[in-house]
Structure formats: C-alpha cells, structure tokens
Amino acid sequence: MNWEKITLLIICFNVVFFLNCSKNNENMSIFEYLEQPEEKWNIEVAALILSKEIYPDIKFSKYTKIIDGIAARVQVYVKDRTDPEYRIASINTVLFREYGFSYDKDDFLGRKPYNHFISSVLDRRKGVCTSLPLLYMIVAEKLGYPIYAVEAPDHTFCRYVLENGKYINIEVTSGGGEVPDLFYIDDMNIPKQAFNNGVYMRTLTKKEYIGSLLHKNAVSYMVKGDFKAAVKYLERSVSLNPKNSHNHKVLSHCYGKICNSLESPGKRKPFYFKAIEHEKIAENLGSAPPTPEDYWKTAVQGNDEKIESRSSDSGNITRVEDQSAKKRLKELEVKYYDYFQ
C-alpha cells in the first residue's frame, strides 16, 4: 500500500470520527456534555448544544462548516506567524471584512433572544455583545490562540494573553478594536469591590466562560415561567463560574419566584433560604449599576472615534487611533489608582 492510500485512509478515518463525535454531542444535553472530563470541553460544541436546546431543528454540521471555513481563511493570512497583533488583525479581517459579521443595530440592548445564540449569529451574520465575542472565542479556540473571555457589566469582550502575562483586550462589537481596562471601568462604573473580587475584568477560564453561557438558556425558561428549569441552568452556571454575581442575583430571583408559588410554609422554606443565600453571595461579590438604556447605541456608533482598531489587508495591519485616548488614559490612571494596589 503506497503512502497516498495510507494518507487517504487516515483522512477518511478522521472525517468519520469527527462526524460520529459531532453526532453524539448533538444528541446530548448540556448537562450530559459537562459530565465529561473538563479537558474534553470545547466552546464550539457547548455553544451549539445550548443553541440546539432552544432551537431543536438546527444541525451541527451546517455551523461547523462555517466555523471551519472562517478558521481556514484566518490561517491563510497568519501562516506560521505568532505575533499576537497580526493574529488579531487576521481574525478581524476575516470575520468583519470578508464574512461581514457586525453588531445588530436593531437590538442594541440585546433583548431579542436569538441574538445570544451562536446558530443565529452564523445564520444572520449579526450578533450582540454576548454572541459576537462567543464567535471570536470559538474561532480562536479552533486555531489554538490564547484568547479568553472577559466579563464586564452586561457585556463580554475577548483578551489575547501573552506569555509574559500582559494582554491585549479585543472589543468584538467594534470590529476587534483594542480598549484599555480603564475605559471599561470608567464607562461602566465598575465599583472597586466588584473589580477586586474578580466579578469584572478578569480573564476567564474555559470552564468559567462555558458556565456563563448557560445564563441565556436559563433566561429562555424564565420567560416561559419555568423557574425550576431556569434554576437547573443557573445552579450549574454558578458552580462553574462562582464569581458571576449577576447569575447569583438571577438565581436568587428564581428561587424567590418558586417560593412564592407554593402554598405550604414547609415547601416554601428551602426555596426562601436558597434565595437569601444567593442574594447575599451577589451582595458580597458586588456588582455595577445598570448601564443607561442608550449606552450601547452610543458606544457602538462611536467606536470608530474612541478606540484603536486592527485589521489585516494582504498582510498589512492598518490602525485608526484617537489621539485623545492617550490623554484620557493618563487621567484615568490617576482616578483609579487605588483599584490596582
């Protein structure tokens, strides 16, 4: 048997193996999937399972092909380069220029449920500040880049972590521009308590990020009035990401709803104490005040003027930088000096 035939057999085996694994995952609930060893967890698969639980008719193969195509196009630009800025620029070019992904400007507040699920983002090539970073993370994971999720109030962005511990923030809603930590802290009124407790602005592990993804499925059940199902998702969420104070607060709300739906004091009691428990956890962790209703509309429309963006065009990185940003950054370093002590 010659090497060409051997290679062909290996390729066929890998394809069949992938399809079988995909099919098995497609039939799992997220809870079954998370029973596997943590080293086997995959953001792409977890996100697709969560989508399928809300939209049962979707087929994984349709979306994995799109994601594989995006990753392949990024690799065309990157080749064997390892510098972070070039990798970020290449992802930006493919996602936002070639594929045309963008923020859904008809849903600045992210109130349309479909905007939070990866299947909808890939179908419509639009998303919001939870789902666009999710797509970015999936592509980065497939390429093996050290890009992680970071949570801010009602928001998620990405972060490329360098070997020396430094990092580059990636604001996906703006086409992959870089935003300093201090801009998020100031714009979103992040309190020192929540910052120091790691509620916001902390690089999440894959485990913590997948935990946060369960939130939107919980919300879908809350909308239907099924608070017991919502609790199942939220309990798993806070077990994976215990510093997410918002999910503790929502979990407290769900337990309160269940408590109030019961007539017997004996049956109400455990739900009442669970509600109190998670409310106290959320309070001790801290949280930011709600962002104004027009915050995201203003932020998304003004991003080109506020931050530095990166893109790649035939191997060249182009940048647009607001000169006033440097001045503002110096002012904020003084204003939030004690946050970093």
Buried (B, 14 or more C-beta within 10 A) or exposed (E): EEEEEEEEEEEEEEEEEEEEEBEEBBEBEBEEBBEEEEEEBBBBBBBBBBBBBBBEEBEBEEBBEBBEEBBEBBBEBBEEEEEBBBBBBBBBBBBBEEBEBBBBEEBBBBEEBBBBBBBBBBBEBBBBBBBBBBBBBBBBBBBEBBBBBBBBBBBBBBBBBEEEEEBBBBBBBBBBBBBBBBBBBBBBEBBEBBBEBBBBBBBBBBEBBBBBBBBBBBBBBBEEEBBEBBBBBBBBBBEBBBBBBBBBBBBBBBBBBBBEEBEEEEEBEEBBEBBBBBBEBBBEBBBBEEBEEEBBEEBBEEBEEBBBBBBBEEEEBEEEEBEEBEEBBEEBEEEBEEBEE
